[in-house]
């Protein structure tokens, strides 16, 4: 079971990495289209003046036809690439099909150009001249496709077209011009060796692009791991705090800051009795459900969970907010406290029916200034809020253990800052209590 | 500092990859050289093997031997890598052009063949192989060298040495041809250079990603402890918990808030960090795992943290082993604090006084929390009771107090305190930390 799960997980990771490589390939394909486009445009620029220089003097119609054909081929190629570029940039998923079509198209266009040039320059010049190098240039484009197969396919296609066209030219012009035989079939520099080298270039470049693919894959794996850790990191210290930590990680300072906000402590008062009576595993899974619901409520109201300490949740409202924006933090904190209590009651009624443990929660809220920062040492750190206000909230929370009726206790500062009259009216008359570690009695409101 | 590390890392990585691919490069090169050389040997039985052919074959042989010698030199001393790369590049590129030159000079082939031949393809293969060294500078210089040599060769042969009979036919064929040939060669070179640049950037991205990954791991490890990092990353999707035996160490600074009332936040954190750094190193040195800093308190666990499999120690062994670790750590913490306090006293700063509680039992350890927010938690009665023990140190006025569960049967230097079940369900002991 476990290994199966692992397998599924690793498959998902593999998918994820493959996706990243595909994105890379997609970007490269778009770049290749741009290169091809510029080659075609370049060709038009080169051949237009040549045409106007030579064509009017040319006595033969062949030349005019040849040039017109060249322009037509270029125009078709440009249209194809323009449409293809638009299409591919919108549909990255069609990459695999598009790639095969693209390679074929490149070879076809270049062999069309080859054929047109044959019409213009004649067989001898074409077979003995450097035009065959065009095929190599086109073949080299495929390195960027990061796949051995693509490169070799391109090489095979190029050599096939070159072979067919050369044999055709020899067949057509061989009788008129015997030198063609010499140049292309008999002598050491014949088409056979050229084709052999096409394939060699294809294989070598195929290996090159495969190696490049490996490198890109390594990047993808590392990036995936980083983002995975980042995600998990966010789970363990809440995304807001994670970003704060990551921002200040290279700084020399601890990144301590004074902040103003409301601290909410929520704990399960009967947790140790629950642990005594019930199976720990069941309690932990109950705890997870409990935390999940509490987290929902707190984050919905704009709070950040600073930490879980055993069964206790410590949440902060107004973290990192400017003084002007935090007038409603007490409303948010008290509202969450109310909702948390309500949610726990409804969960309890469900658990009671199913013979699970019920949680008896108590919540304390206080308001004031505190220090936030990364505390600890080189090997172990923790993001904490420190200050008297934190202690007060914690003490208030423990007060709820003693009193039967009050589940939510807030300090007078919190009560005074409340803006919502509906919430305000829910509170009972204040009373003065002594808190542990405090010399003076504190005014406390309870819900 | 970081930049320097990165540069070093990058150099090492490149060297690693190149050394791996260099054997491949050599092999392919040898095949090409042999391929180029063998056709000439066929001329021997035909009786047309001339001086030019011999020279060409010698050049090819030189290329073969030189690349082997250079490879073996680099294998022995990595320092010569750069020089050997440059030499290899110059030999490879120039060798092929020289072959063509000698073939022409000694008239073992027609000038037509020189121009029309496939040999320039061999140059492109060599260039592609050079690009495998992943150095843009090297590839660019190779490409420039290749094109320059070809340009010189072509123009020189076309203009100066061509025999008068052939000249007419040649000019016609080649004036555009030479330029075109150079154009195609440079296009191919540009593509290969672009590719090298692309690969080079990919390598840079790897180094970036690796540095980012390391830093992320390090930072994350600081927040969930490096001991459980792998466990946390593996079990990130779901919550899971196991029960393990362990000793809980809970320590707290007495009256921390009142102590720090007149300090700024920076001073407080700096002081706290100094204290935590000492304590954490002691706990970790003794095999403990710091689960949490709670304000000024430390919650640490001495126990079997390999949550994926049970340890082979017997119950009894575990008890004594972990208890000893925890006791030792607690004592060392108290001694270290005295040192810190001595320093602070000299600087007229406030001193810290701590209480440490030790309690052993089964602890529930694992991922607790919601989908969005998790925590690696240590839960259970044992943890709560350890906090209670710590709380009692204030009441009784001792620095370190331990429960019966930690003491076990043999209690060497532990002093009995109380056996009142109203105060704590177990007998309590204190550890004498006074320096005698």
Interface residues (C-beta under 8 A of the other chain):
Chain A: X9 X124 X125 X127 X128 X129 X130 X131 X133 X134 X136 X137 X140 X141 X143 X144 X183 X187 X188 X189 X193 X194 X196 X197 X198 X200 X201 X204 X205 X207 X208 X211 X212 X215 X216 X218 X219 X222 X223 X225 X226 X228 X229 X230 X231 X232 X233 X235 X236 X237 X238 X245 X246 X249 X250 X254 X256 X257 X258 X271 X272 X275 X276 X280 X281 X284 X285 X287 X288 X291 X292 X293 X294 X295 X296 X299 X305 X307 X308 X309 X310 X311 X371 X373 X375 X376 X377 X378 X379 X380 X381 X382 X383 X384 X386 X387 X388 X390 X391 X437
Chain B: X2 X21 X24 X28 X32 X35 X39 X109 X110 X112 X113 X115 X116 X117 X118 X119 X120 X121 X122 X124 X125 X128 X129 X131 X132 X173 X177 X180 X181 X184 X185 X187 X188 X191 X192 X194 X195 X198 X199 X202 X203 X205 X206 X209 X210 X212 X213 X215 X216 X217 X219 X220 X222 X223 X224 X225 X226 X232 X233 X236 X237 X239 X241 X243 X255 X257 X258 X265 X266 X268 X269 X270 X272 X273 X276 X277 X280 X281 X284 X290 X292 X293 X294 X295 X296 X299 X362 X364 X366 X368 X369 X370 X371 X372 X373 X374 X375 X376 X377 X378 X379 X380 X381 X383 X384
